[in-house]
Amino acid sequence: MVTVGDATSTASGTDTRSPAPHAADSHGLIRVQGARENNLKDVSIEIPKRRLTVFTGISGSGKSSLVFGTIAAESQRLINETYSAFVQGFMPTLARPEVDVLEGLTTAIIVDQERMGANSRSTVGTVTDANAMLRIVFSRLGLPHIGSPNAYSFNVPSVRASGAITVERGNKKTVTATFSRTGGMCPRCEGMGQVSDIDLTQLFDETKTLAEGAITVPGFSADGWYGRIFSAVVPGDVPIARFTKKQREEFLYGEARRIKVDNINLTYEGLVPRIQKSMLSKDVDSLQPHVRAFVERAVTFTACPECGGTRLSEAARSSKIKGINIADACAMQISDLADWVRALDEPSVAPLLAALRGTLDSFVEIGLGYLSLDRPTGTLSGGEAQRTKMIRHLGSSLTDVTYVFDEPTTGLHPHDIARMNDLLLRLRDKGNTVLVVEHKPEAIAIADHVVDLGPGAGTAGGTVCFEGTVAGLRASGTITGRHLDDRAALKKTVRTPIGRLAIRGATKHNLRDVDVDIPLGVLVVVTGVAGSGKSSLVHGSLPHLSGPAGANVVSIDQGAIRGSRRSNPATYTGLLDPVRKAFAKANGVKPALFSANSEGACPTCNGAGVIYTDLAMMAGVATTCEDCEGRRFDASVLEYRLGGRDISEVLAMSVAEAGEFFGAGEARTPAAHAVLGRLADVGLGYLTLGQPLTTLSGGERQRLKLATQMGEKGGVYVLDEPTTGLHLADVEQLLGLLDRLVDAGKSVIVVEHHQAVMAHADWIIDLGPGAGHDGGRIVFEGTPADLVAARSTLTGEHLAAYVGA
């Protein structure tokens, strides 16, 4: 007889009673109690493990604060604590989230939408390890053999050295040694693939002196550190035109060296090499808008004449496998490269080829087969970057981990969403917990469990409005439940264009000599499957049009907003400038006093409002500054008032409240009121002016950027997927905003997958029919009604199903 728990079985018979559940099987929930991170209001929920849970709610309701800021952050922190103190010293320190109890956590793998590092040396191949495996393949099979895998890397220069070294072993003796390393970097362009030619007339005004602000490069002000450094080496009170030949050479191309300025040791370097290091070594698209504008004005980039833009040395390009060198392989569309690798039959590297095939097949499976390995990571959209990060997890053998996704359907055509859903369900079915922050009804529909946060955004959100099944959500009466089955209707009448923008012979990336006329004065939607060439057509052609049309194009892309915890909506939108001037005028003092980053800062916390104590490998501690009580300003500054409020009280206002405050009465400031009106128009009326940018959600940042750019005097607005991060209820408000822009005489061109935006368009341009080299052609031009009637493209079929035609 064998005893298991309290159940018994004998050889002669069978006991029908089930054994008692094992204690280990009782941990089937992730329990969160009292979560207060950001705007969460004491949230307590239970999330089932080994299920797919979708978190919904309007933008700013607290989804990311709960999923990423609480659950995933605590899981990551606990894992980091398992390492030794020595190792933790090299890792980012994570503070414990504001939560009372977190139980049942498992290892969290976070796949977010953060753009990949836009370093110009970073490509799709380098971030996914596909390049590393390909380099080893070429170092083993390539003919002629030129060296180790480093010989095929565009990031490794060739090095040769020789000299005397002293070996301290027994009797010291000096020996002569030589060292060499063969790298694959092109020596001419240093592995960048392009060479730059700088227009010196754009760097300085030679009629002025350095003290008068002769240097016109952004950030190189005369009264800043750069002005003082240059004036310490060349005359600061002599116009640049009167510099001697030696002084001019020193000013422009001086070699880096240490100098003393006001008894402080600093590094001097000529203007041109300093610009090359600080600006030209980065991906141009990753730079701040005003710096990017300067670079595009002052620098001409051309493909390196020596390597032809491949970044590789002549030796690396000479080594081939079956007539293909590594540059050719990296330039192939990944789906084609996967076929080429599959055709290689070499037993000596069979395990490596199998691993490389698996990685490349994952690209194809996840819908990124149209990319190439030499594609710079800075050019990937948010959705492409997120799916690229997913590659390494698709074939993983790990189970019982928590995968956390941030809107994985971003940037996906309705045709591709079903494939993404299958991938999420496969991860779940391997025994993993899958947590997804999502707005798309098609993705919400596959959830086993739904958590809806709200009811509003910001301070009006942060509570759980619903927990349960998708059917329960639909009947719940919450904002998400009410809008889940929203379907936009096709327009009965469309606007008449007032002109045309002609694009001729567009060939960027995969475009096939595209000719298209974009109507002006109407709402145009450019659509097509991911990778069909939409962004290449719009962002690659429109801003570079000659004449007034090209000059008036305002492009609002998905690039991340840059800003520290000192940045907030007031500083980012430029709202604080007229506010500071209004305070200064009302009180007869200078505007700099009303900046927490300048003269008005509290001297104790330097305007941060909190004092940070670094505890090495432990999480740092932030305590509210006792002198300013977190208000960030010096006490003397807070005595100055405008309309009965001091500057800290103004920054604590919401956008809606500030709109009323600056709209009338003593505090009336038209410039500030105009900015606040634009913020309210994009649905950010609930944000406080002084809220740090680091606490904003992805959808809020996108709309903040949209509100800022709306202030520019453009005739043509180009928006790249403005529905990203928007709740179903907010899409209607966005459509109203687009209509107002068009009715005000603007031309609006939207790159978009959302069917509600397509249905609302006056004109649709559909690219395809596929992705990569299967796309790049115009497959439809016309009104949404014509597209639905024809159903000749994938977009037409999905739009027809959406509107119920």
VEXLUMRO-165070 format. One record per residue: residue in one letter; x, y, z of N, C-alpha, C in turn. Coordinates in steps of 0.1 Angstrom, whole numbers, plus 5000, padded with zeros to 4 digits. Layout:
N
AXYZXYZXYZ ...
This chain:
805
M500949885000500050005000500950135000 V500550234992501350354991500450464995 T501050555004500250665009500750795003 V499850864997500150994991499251104997 G499751195005498851285012497951205021 D496651235020495651155027494951055019 A495351035006494750944998495450814998 T494750704997495450564998495050494985 S495950404981495550314969496150174972 T495450074968495849944970496049874957 A496749764957496949684945495649624939 S494749604948493549534944492449624939 G492449754942491349844939491849984936 T491050074932491350214929490550304937 D491150404944490450504952490050624943 T488750654943488250754933488450894939 R488850904952489051044958490351104952 S490251234948491451294943492451334954 P493751324952494751364962494551504966 A494951544978494951684982495851764974 P495451894971496351974962497652004969 H498751994961500052024967500152174971 A500952194981501052334986501652424975 A502552364967503252444956502252494946 D501052424945500052464935499152574939 S499352624952498352724957498852864954 H499952884947500453014944500053054929 G498853054927498353084913498053224910 L498353314919497953454917499053554920 I499153664913500053774917499153874925 R499453894938498653984946499254114948 V498554224945498954354947498054424957 Q498654474968497754544978498354684980 G497554784980497954924984498954984974 A498754974961499755034952499455184950 R500455264952500255414952501355474943 E501855404934502855464925502255564915 N502855684914502355794906500955824910 N499955804901498555844904497655734909 L498255614912497455504917496955534931 K495655504933495055534946494755404954 D495855354961495655244970495055124962 V495555084951495054984942495354844948 S494354754949494554614953493854524943 I494654434937494154344927494754214928 E494154104922494753974921494753934906 I495953904901496153874887496453724886 P495653644878495953504876497253474869 K497953384874499253344867498953244856 R499953234847499853144835498553174827 R498153304827497053354819497453484812 L496653524802496953644795495953754801 T496553854807495853964813496054094806 V495054154802495154284794494654394803 F495554504804495154624812494754734803 T493554784805492954884797492655014805 G492255114798491955244804492455354796 I491955474798492355594789493755624793 S494455694783495855734785495955814798 G496855774806497155854819496255804830 S495655684829494755634839495555554850 G496755514847497555444857497955304852 K497755264840498055134835499555104836 S500355194831501855174831502355184845 S501755264854502255274868502055144875 L500855074872500654954879501454834873 V501454824860502154714854503654724854 F504154844848505554864847506254914860 G505555024865506155094877505955014890 T505054924891504854844903505254704902 I504554624894504754474893506154444887 A506354494875507654464868508854524875 A508654644880509854714887510254634900 E509254584907509554514920510154374916 S509654314906510254184902511754204898 Q511954304890513354334886514254364898 R513754444907514554484919514854364927 L513954274929514154154937515254064930 I515154054917516153974910517554034912 N517654164910518954234912519554214926 E518654194936519154174950519754044952 T519553944942520153814944521553814940 Y522053924933523453934930524253984941 S525553964941526454014951526454164951 A526854224963526854374964527854434953 F528954354951529854404941529254414927 V528454314923527854314910526754424910 Q525954434921524854534921525454674919 G526654704924527254834922527354874907 F527354784898527454814884526054814877 M525054784885523654774879522854904882 P521854934874521055044878520255024891 T520255124900519555104913518055134911 L517255044917515855054915515255074929 A514455174931513755204943512555104945 R512255074957511054984959509755064956 P508855014948507655084944506855114957 E505955224955505055264966503955154966 V504055054974503054944975503154874988 D502054834994502054775007502554625006 V501854544997502154404996502254364981 L503254284978503354224964503754084966 E502853994963503053844965502953774952 G503653664951503453574940504153614927 L505153714929505853764917506753654911 T506853654897507853564891508753664883 T509853604878510753674870510053754858 A510353884858509653964847510553994836 I510053974824510754004812510054124805 I510654234805509854364800510254384786 V509154394778509354424763508554554761 D509254674762508554804762508754864748 Q508154984747508255064734509355164734 E510255164744511355254744512155244731 R512455354725513255344713514555284716 M515155204707516455154709517455264708 G518655244714519655354714519955394700 A519855524697519955564683521455594680 N522355524686523755534682523955494668 S524655584660524755554646525555424643 R526155364653526855234651525955114654 S524755144658523855034662522955004651 T522854874647521954834636521154714641 V520154674633519254564636520054444639 G521154424631521954304633522754304646 T523254424650524054424662523254414675 V521954464675521154454687520554314689 T520454234678519854104680520853994679 D522154024679523153924679523253844665 A522353884656522453814643523753844636 N524253974637525554014631526653934637 A526653914651527753834657527853694652 M526653634650526653494645527153494630 L526653594622527053594608528553624607 R529153704616530653724615531353594618 I530953514627531653384630531553294618 V530353294611530153204600531153244589 F531253384586532253424576533653404580 S533953414593535353384597535753244596 R534753154595535053004594534952964579 L533953024571533752974558534153064547 G534353194550534653294540536053274533 L536053294520537353284512537553414505 P538753464505539853424513539653444528 H540353364536540253374551541053504555 I540353594562541153714565541353734580 G540753644589540953664603539853614611 S539853664624538753624634537453704630 P536353674638535153744636535353904636 N536253954644536554094645536854154631 A537454074623537854124609536654154601 Y535454114605534254144598533354244605 S533854304615533054394623533354544619 F532354624616532554764612532854844625 N532654794637532954864649534354844654 V535154754648536454724653537554774643 P538354864647539454914638540654824638 S541354824627542654744627543654814635 V544454744643545454804652546754734651 R547754804650549154754650549954834660 A550854754668551654824678552954744680 S553954804683555254734687555954824697 G556754764705557554834715558154744726 A558754814735559454734746558454724758 I558354604764557554584776558454514786 T558154544799558954484810558054374816 V558654254817557854144823558354124837 E557554154847557954144861557654004866 R558653914863558553774867559953724870 G560253694883561553654886562553764884 N563453744875564353854871563653934861 K563454064864562854154854563654164841 K562954144830563654164818562754234808 T563354314800562654394789562754314776 V561554304770561454224758560754314747 T561054294735560354364724559154284720 A557954344719556754274715556054354705 T555354274696554454334686553054284688 F552154374684550754334686549954384674 S549054304669548154344658546854284659 R545854354655544454304655543754354642 T543254254635542554294622541154314625 G540654444622539254474624538654494610 G537354504610536654524597536154664594 M536554764603536154904601536754964589 C535955034581536555114570537355224576 P538555244572539455344578538955484574 R538355504563537955634558536855694566 C535755614567534555674574534455624589 E535455544593535455494607534255414610 G533755334601532655244603531255314604 M531155434599529955514600529155494587 G529855454576529155434563528955564555 Q529255684561529055804554530155904559 V530455994551531456104554530656234555 S531156324563530456454564531356564560 D530656664554531356784549530656904556 I531456974565530857084573530957214566 D529857294565529857424559530257524571 L531557574570532057654581531257784583 T530657834572529957964574528757944583 Q528257824585527157794594527557784608 L528857774611529357754625529557884632 F529957984625530258114631530058234622 D529858344628529758474621531158544623 E531958544612533258594614533458744615 T532258814614532358964616532258994631 K531958894639531758914654532958854662 T533058904674534058844683533358724691 L534158644697533658534705532758594716 A533158704722532358764733531058814728 E530958844715529758894709528858784705 G529258664707528458544703528658504688 A529958504684530258464670529858324667 I529958234676529658094674528158074673 T527658024662526258004660525757864662 V526557774667526257634670525357634682 P524157554682523357544694524057494706 G523957564717524557524730525957594732 F526457654722527857714723527657864726 S527057904737526858044740528058114744 A528158244742529358324746529558334761 D528458334768528558344783528558214790 G528558104782528657964788530057914789 W530157784792531557734794532357734781 Y531557694770532257694757532957824753 G532157934755532658064752533958094760 R533958054773535158084782536357994778 I536057874774537157784770537757834757 F537057864747537657914734538358044737 S537758134745538458264747539758254755 A539958134762541158114769542358074760 V541958034747542957984738543158084726 V542058144721542158244711541558374716 P541958484709541358614715539858624714 G539258654725537758664726537258794722 D538158894721537659034717538059074703 V538458984695538959014681537958944672 P537459004662536558934652537258824646 I536558714643537158594638537858614624 A537258714617537858744604539258794605 R539658854617540958914619541958814626 F541558684628542458584634543558564625 T544758534631545858494623545658354617 K546458314608546258174602546358074613 K547358094622547557994633546357994643 Q545858114646544758124655543458064649 R543258084636542058024630542157874630 E543357824627543657674627543357614641 E543857694651543657644665542157644669 F541457754665540057774668539257664662 L539557624649538757534642539157384644 Y540457364644540957224644541857184655 G541957264665542957244676542757104682 E543857044685543856904691543456914706 A542856804711542356804724543456814734 R543356894744544356904755543756974767 R544456954779543957014791544357154792 I543457244797543757384799543157424813 K543557544818542957594830542157714827 V540957724832540057834831539557874845 D539857984850539458024863539857924873 N541057874872541657764881540857634881 I540157614870539457484868540057414856 N540357284858540957204847539857164837 L539957204825539057174814539757124802 T538957064793539557014780539257104769 Y540257154762540057234750540157144737 E539257174728539257104715538757194705 G539257194692538857274682537357264679 L536757364673535257364671534757254662 V535457224651535057114642535056974649 P536256934655536256804661535256794673 R535056904680534056904691532656874686 I532256944674530956924668530856774663 Q531956724657531956594652531656494663 K532256514675532056424686530756434693 S530256564695529056584703527756564694 M527856594681526656584673526656484662 L527756474655527856394643528056244646 S528456214658528656074662527356014665 K526256094667524956044670524056034658 D523055944659522155934648521356074647 V521356134635520756264633519256264638 D518556154636517156154640516956154655 S517956124662517856114677518156254683 L518656344676518956474681517756554684 Q517856654693516756744696516456824684 P515156874682514756934670515657054665 H516057144675516857254671518257214667 V518757114673520157064670520056994656 R519056914654518856844642518756944630 A518057054632517857154622519257214618 F520057234629521357294626522257194618 V522257064622523056964615522656954601 E521356954598520856944585521257064576 R521357174583521657304576523157314573 A523957264583525457294582526257174577 V525657054577526456934574525856864562 T526756824553526256744541526856604543 F525956504543526356364545526356294531 T527356224528527456144516527956004519 A527555914511528055774513529655774511 C530255694520531755694520532155634506 P533055714499533455664486534355544486 E534955514498535855404499535155274501 C534155274510533455144513532055144506 G531655254500530355254493529155254503 G529455294515528355304526528155174533 T529055074530528854944537529554944551 R530355044554531055064567532254964568 L532454874559533454774561534754794552 S535854744557537154754550537154674538 E538154704529538254624516538454474519 A539254444529539454304532538254234535 A537354294544536154234548535254214537 R535254304527534354294515534854194505 S536154154506536754064496536453914500 S536153894513535953754518534453714515 K534253604508532953574503532553424506 I531253394507530753264508529753254496 K530053164487529153144475528853274468 G529953354467529853484459529153594467 I528853574480528253684488529153724499 N529453854501530253894512529353944523 I529853974535529054004547528254124545 A528754224537528054344535526754314526 D526954234516525754184508524754114517 A525254034526524353954534523554044543 C524154144549523554234558522554324551 A522754354538521954444530520654374525 M520654234526519554154521518354174530 Q517154164524515954154532516054034540 I515654044553515953924563515253794558 S514053804552513453684547514253614536 D514953704527515853644517517153594523 L517653664534518853614540518653474547 A517453464553517053334559517153224549 D516653244537516753144527518153114523 W518953214522520353194518521153114529 V520853144542521553074552521052924552 R519752904549519252774549519852684538 A520352754528520952674517522452644520 L523052694531524452664534524452534541 D525152434536525252304542526652274546 E527052304558528452294562528452234576 P528752104578528652034591529552094601 S530652154597531552214607530952324615 V530052394610529352514617527852484618 A527452364618525952334618525252394630 P525752384642525052444654524852594652 L525852654647525852804646524852844635 L524852764624523852794613522452774618 A522252674626520852644631520452754640 A521352814649520952924657520653054649 L521453074639521253194630519953184623 R519653064618518353034611517253064620 G517353014633516253034642515953184645 T517053264646516953414648516253474636 L516753444624516153504612514753464610 D514453334612513053294611512153364621 S512653394633511853464642511453604637 F512453674630512153804624510953784614 V510953684606509953664596508553634603 E508653554613507453504620506753624627 I507553714632506953834640506553944631 G506853924617506354034608507454134605 L508754104607509754194605510754144594 G510254054586511053994576511454094565 Y510854204565511154314554512354394558 L512854384571513954464575515254404569 S516354474571517654424567518554444580 L519554354581520454364593521254494594 D521454564583522254684583521354804585 R520054784588519154904591519554964605 P519855094605520155154618518955154628 T519255124640518155104650517355234652 G518055354650517355484652516255504642 T516255434631515155454621513955364623 L514055274633512855184636511755264643 S510555234640509455294647509355224661 G508455284669508255224683507855084682 G506855054673506354914672507454824667 E508254864657509254784651510354754662 A510654854670511654834681511154734691 Q509854744694509354654704509354504699 R508954494686508954354681510354304679 T511354394676512754344675513254294689 K512754354700513154314713512554174716 M511354144710510654024712511453904706 I512253924696512953824688513553714698 R514353764708515153674716514253594725 H512953634727512053554736511253454729 L511153464716510153374709510553224710 G511753194709512153054710512653014723 S512453094733512953074747512352944753 S513152874760512652754767512152784781 L512352914785511852944799510352934800 T509952884812508452884815508252944829 D507052974832506653034845507353164847 V507553244837508053384838506953474835 T507053604838506053704835506553794823 Y505853784812506153874801505353994802 V505954114801505154234802505354314789 F504254344782504254404769503554544770 D504054644763503454774762502954794748 E501654774747500954794734501754734722 P501754594722502554524712501954534698 T500754584697500154604683500454744677 T501254824684501554954679502254934665 G501855014655502555014642502154894634 L501154814638500654704631499354724623 H499354684611498154694602497154584608 P495854614607494854514612495154374607 H495754364595496054224590497154154598 D498054234605499154174612498854154627 I497754214632497454204646497054054650 A496453984641496153844644497353764646 R498453794638499753714640500353754654 M500253874658500753914671499953844682 N498653844680497853774690498253624692 D498553564681498953424681500253404690 L501253504688502453494695502253514710 L501353604714501153624728500453504734 L499553444727498853324732499853204733 R500853194723501853094724502753104736 L503053234740503853254752503153214764 R501853244764500953204776500853054777 D500652984765500452834765501652754769 K502852824769504052754774504152764789 G503152824796503052824810503552954816 N503453064808503953194813502753284816 T503053384825502053484827502353604818 V501353644810501553744800500653864804 L501353984807500654104810500754204799 V499654254794499654344782498954474785 V499554584783498854714783498454744768 E497154754766496654764752495354844751 H495154904739493954974736493154914725 K493754834716493054784704492054674708 P490754684704489754584707490154444702 E490854434691491254304686492254234695 A493054314702494054254712493354224725 I492454314729491654294742490854164741 A490354134729489454024727490053894731 I491353874731491953744734492253724748 A491953824757492353824771491653714778 D492353654788491653564797491053644809 H491753754812491353844823491653984819 V490754074823490854214819490854304832 V491754394833491754494844491654634838 D490554704841490254834835490554944845 L491455034842491755144852491055274847 G490855364857490255494854489655554866 P488555614866487755634854488255744845 G489155834850489655944842491155924840 A491856044838493256044836493956124847 G495156104849495856184860495256164873 T494956274880494356264894492956214893 A492356214882490956154881490956004878 G492155954877492255804875492955734886 G493555624883494355554894493455454902 T492255424898491455324905491055214895 V490755094901490354984892488854994891 C488455004878486955024875486354884872 F487154794868486554664864487654554864 E487354434869488154314868487254204863 G487754124853486954014849487153974835 T486153914828486353874814486053984804 V486353954792486054054781484554074780 A483753974781482253984781481754074792 G482354054804482054134815482354274814 L483554304807483954444804482954514795 R482554434785481654494775480254534782 A479854464792478654494799478754584811 S480054624814480354684827479854834828 G479854904816479455044816480655134819 T481855084820483055174821483255234808 I484155334808484455404795484955304785 T485855214789486455114779485255024775 G484454984784483354894780482354954770 R482155084772481155154764481755174750 H483055194749483655224736484255104729 L484154984735484854864730484354834716 D483054854714482454814701482154934692 D482855044695482755174686483155144672 R482355184663482755174649482455304642 A483555364636483355494629482655464616 A481755564611481055544599481855624588 L481755574576482355644564481755784563 K482555884558481956014556481056014545 K479956084547478956094536479456184524 T480156294528480756384518482156414522 V483056424512484456444515484856584510 R485856644516486256784512486856784498 T486856894492487456914479488856974480 P489856904474491256954476491457094470 I492357174475492657304470493957314462 G494557194460495757184453496357044454 R497557024449498256894449499656914452 L500256814460501656804462502156694454 A503056724444503456614435504756554440 I504756424442505956344445506256264433 R507456274428507856204416509156124418 G509055994414510255914414510855884427 A509955864438510455834451510955694452 T512255684456512955554457513555524470 K513255604481513855574494513455434499 H514455364505514255234510513655144500 N512455094502511854994493510855054482 L510755184482509855254472510255224458 R509355184449509655154435509255264426 D510155374426509955484417508455534417 V508055564429506655604431506355744427 D505255764419504755894416503355904422 V503156004430501856024436501556174438 D500256214437499856354440499056344453 I499556424463498856424476498056554476 P496656534478495756654478496056744490 L495956874488496156974499494757024503 G494757074516493557124521492557024526 V492956894527492056794531492756704541 L492056604547492656504555493056384547 V494356354546494856244538495456144547 V495056014546495655904554496455814545 V497655794548498555704541498655574549 T498255464543498155334551498755224543 G498755104548499354984542499954904553 V500354774550500854684561502254744566 A502654694578503954734583505054704573 G505854804570506954774561506654794546 S505454854543505054864529505654994523 G506255084531506855204526506155334529 K505255334539504455454542505455564547 S506255534558507055634563508155684553 S508655584545509655624535509055724525 L507755704522507155804512506955934519 V506355934531505956064537507156134543 H507856074552508956144558510156154549 G510256064539511456074530511256164519 S510056204515509856294504509356424507 L508356434516507656564519508556674524 P509356644535510156754540511256814531 H511556734520512656774511512056834498 L510756854498510256914486510757064484 S511057104472511457244470510357334470 G510557464472509557564471508857574485 P507757654485507057694497506457574504 A505957474496505357354502506357284511 G507557254507508557184515508957264527 A508957404526509457484537508357484548 N507057454545506057474555505557334560 V506357234558505957104563506357084578 V505357054587505657034601505456884603 S506556814607506556674608506556634623 I505556554627505456514641505556364641 D506756314645507056164644506856104658 Q507255974659507055904671508255904680 G509255994676510455994684510156034699 A510955974708510656004722510956144726 I510256194736510456324742511656314751 R512656394750513756394759513556494770 G513856454782513656544793513956474806 S514556544816514856484829513756514838 R513956484851512856504861512656654863 R513656734858513456884859512656944848 S512356854837511556904826510056874829 N509256964825507756944827507057004815 P505656984814504957044803505157194801 A505357264812505557414810506857444804 T507957374807509257404801509257344786 Y508657224784508757164771508057234760 T506857294764506057364754506457504752 G507357554760507757694760506757784767 L505757724774504757804782505457894793 L506557834799507157904810507758044807 D508158054794508858184790507858304792 P506658304786505758414788505258424802 V505158314809504758314823505858394832 R507158354830508158424837508258574834 K508058604821508058744818506958824824 A505758754825504658824831504858844846 F505458744853505758764867506758874869 A507858874860508858974861508359114859 K507459134849506859264846505959314858 A505259214863504259254874505059294887 N506259244889506959264901508259344900 G508559384887509759474885511059404888 V511159274885512359204887512659124874 K513859054874514158984861513558844860 P513258804848512558674846513358554852 A514658554852515458434856515158394871 L514558484878514258454892513158344893 F512358334882511158254882511458114875 S512758084875513157954869513757874881 A513257744883513857664893515157604888 N515557624876516757574871517857684870 S517457804875518357924873518457994886 E518358124886518558204898517558194909 G516258144905515258134915515258004923 A516157914920516157784926516457794941 C515857704948516057684962517557644964 P518357714972519757684973520057544979 T519157494987519357374994519257254985 C518257244977518057134968518357164953 N518857284951519157334937517957324928 G516857354933515657354925515057224921 A515457114927514956984924513656954932 G513557024944512356994953512556884962 V513556794959513856684967515356674968 I515856604979517256584981517556434979 Y518356394970518656254967519956214974 T519756104981520956044989521355914982 D522555914976522955794969523455684979 L522955564978523355464987524055344980 A524955384970525655284962524755184956 M524955054959524154954952522754944957 M522455004969521055014974520355124967 A519055114967518255214960518455354967 G518555454960518755584965517555634973 V517655724982516555774990516355924986 A515055954983514656094979513856144991 T514256254997513456325007513056465003 T511856505006511456635003512256745010 C512656845002513556945008512857025019 E513457035030512757095042512657245040 D513657305033513657455032512557505023 C512357445011511357495002510057405002 E510157295010508957205012508557154998 G509457124989509257064977508757154966 R508757294969508257384959509357434949 R510557394952511657414943512257554942 F511557654947511957794946512457854959 D513357944959513858024970512658094977 A512658104990511558164997511358314993 S512358384989512258524985511458534972 V511658434963510958434950509458414952 L509058334962507658304964506858424970 E507558534973506858654978506258734966 Y506858714954506358784942505158704937 R504058784934502858724930502358784916 L501458704910500758754898499358704899 G498458794899497058754900496758684914 G497558714924497358654937497958524939 R498758464929499358334930500958354928 D501658274936503158274933503458164923 I504758164918505158084907504957934910 S505157884923504957744926503557704925 E502657794929501157774928500757764914 V501357844905500957834891501357704885 L502557654889503057524883502257404889 A501557424900500757324906499357314899 M499057414891497757424884497657314873 S496457274870496157184859496157274846 V496257224834496157294822494857374821 A493757304825492457364824492357484833 E492857464846492757574856493657694851 A494857664846495757764842495157844830 G494457774821493757834810492857944814 E492057924825491158024830491958134836 F493058104844493858194851494558294842 F495158244831495858334822494958394811 G493658354811492758404801492158544803 A492058574816491458704819491958764832 G491558884835491958944848493358994848 E493959014860495259074862496358984856 A496158854856497158754851497058734836 R496158804829495958774815497258784807 T497658664800498858654793498458584780 P498258654769497758584756498758474751 A500058494752500958394747500858264755 A500758274768500558154776499258094774 H498158174772496858124770496758044757 A497458084747497458014734498057874735 V499157864743499857734745498857644753 L498257694763497357614771496157574763 G495657654754494557614746494857494737 R496157494732496557384723496657254732 L497157264744497257144753495857094756 A494957184758493557134761492957074749 D493257124737492757074724493156924722 V494356884726494756754724494456664736 G493556714745493056634756493956614768 L494856714770495756714782495356814792 G494056854793493656954803493756914817 Y493956784820494156744834495556744839 L496556754830497956754834498256884842 T499156864852499656984860500857034852 L501057164853502057234845503457184850 G503657154863504957124868505156974869 Q504356894863504556744864505756704856 P506656624862507956584855507556504843 L508256534832508056454819508256304821 T509156274831509456134833508256054838 T507256124843506056054848504956044838 L505056094826504056094816503955964809 S502755924805502655794797503055824783 G503155714775503555724761502555804753 G501255784755500155864748500256004752 E500456034764500556174769501756244762 R502856184761504056244755503756274740 Q503156174733502856194719501956324717 R500956334726499956444724500656574729 L501556574738502356694742503156744731 K503756654723504556684712503656744701 L502456684699501556734689501056884693 A500756904705500357034710501457144707 T502757104710503857194708504057234693 Q503957124685504257144671503057224664 M501857214670500757294664500957444665 G501857484673502157624674503057674663 E503657584655504457624645503657674633 K504157764625503457814613503657724601 G503057614601503157524590501857514581 G502057484569500957474560500557324559 V501557234560501257094559501757024571 Y500856954578501156874590501256724587 V502356664590502556524588502556454602 L501656364604501556294617501856154615 D502656094624503055954623502255874634 E501255804630500455724639500055804652 P499255904651498955984663498055904673 T497455794668496555714678497355624687 T498655624685499555544694499255584709 G498955484717498755514731497455584735 L496555594725495255664727494155554730 H493355584740492255504743491155524732 L490255424731489155434721488355564722 A488155604735487355724737488155844733 D489455844733490255964729490355974714 V490155864706490355874692489355964686 E488155974691487056064687487556214688 Q488156234700488656374702489856404692 L490656314689491756334680491156364666 L490156294662489556314649488956454648 G488356504659487856644660489056744658 L490156714665491356804664491856804649 L491956694643492356684629491456764620 D490156754622489156834615489356984617 R489657024629489757164632491057214624 L492057134624493257184617492957204602 V492257104596491957114582490957234579 D490057254588489057364586489757494588 A490957494594491657624596492557654584 G492457564574493257594562494557514561 K494757424570495957334570495757214561 S496757154556496757024550497256924560 V496556814562496956714572497156584566 I498356524567498756394562499056304573 V498256194575498456104586498855964581 V500055914587500355774585499655694596 E498755604592497955544603497355414599 H497155324609496555194607495155184613 H494855284622493555274629492355294619 Q491455204619490355214609489455334611 A489355384623488455504626489055624619 V490355634618491055744612490855734596 M491055604592490855584577489455624573 A488455574581487055604577486755754577 H487555824585487255974586488056054576 A488855984568489756054558488956114546 D489456214540488956264527489556184515 W490756134518491556074507492455964513 I492555854507493455744512494455704502 I495655694506496755644497497255514504 D497055394497497355264503498555204496 L499555174504500755114498500854964501 G501554894493501654754494502154694481 P501654574478500754494485501254424498 G502554404498503154344510504154434516 A505154374523506154444530507554424524 G508454514526509854504521509754514506 H510554414499510554424485509254374478 D508254324487506954294481506054414482 G506554524487505754644488506354764480 G506154884485506754994478506055044466 R504755004465503955054453502655104458 I502055204451500755254454499755154449 V498855094458497954994454496555054453 F496355174459495055234459495155384462 E494455464454494255604457492855644455 G492255714465490855744464490155774477 T488855784477488155804489487955674497 P487655684510487455564518486255484513 A485255554508484055474503484455394490 D485355454482485755374470486655254474 L487455274485488355164489487455054495 V486455084502485554984508484754914497 A484354984487483554934476484454834468 A485654874465486554794457487054674464 R487354684477487954574485489154504477 S489854584470490954524462492254514470 T492354564482493554554490493254494504 L494254454511494054414525493454514533 T493854644531493354754539491854764536 G491454754523490054764519489154664526 E489754544526488954434532488754454547 H489754504554489654524569488754644572 L488854754563488054874566486654834563 A486354754553484954714550484354634562 A485154544568484654474579484454564591 Y485254664592485254754604483954834603 V483654894592482454984591481154904588 G481354774587480154684585479554694571 A480354724561479854734548479754594541 
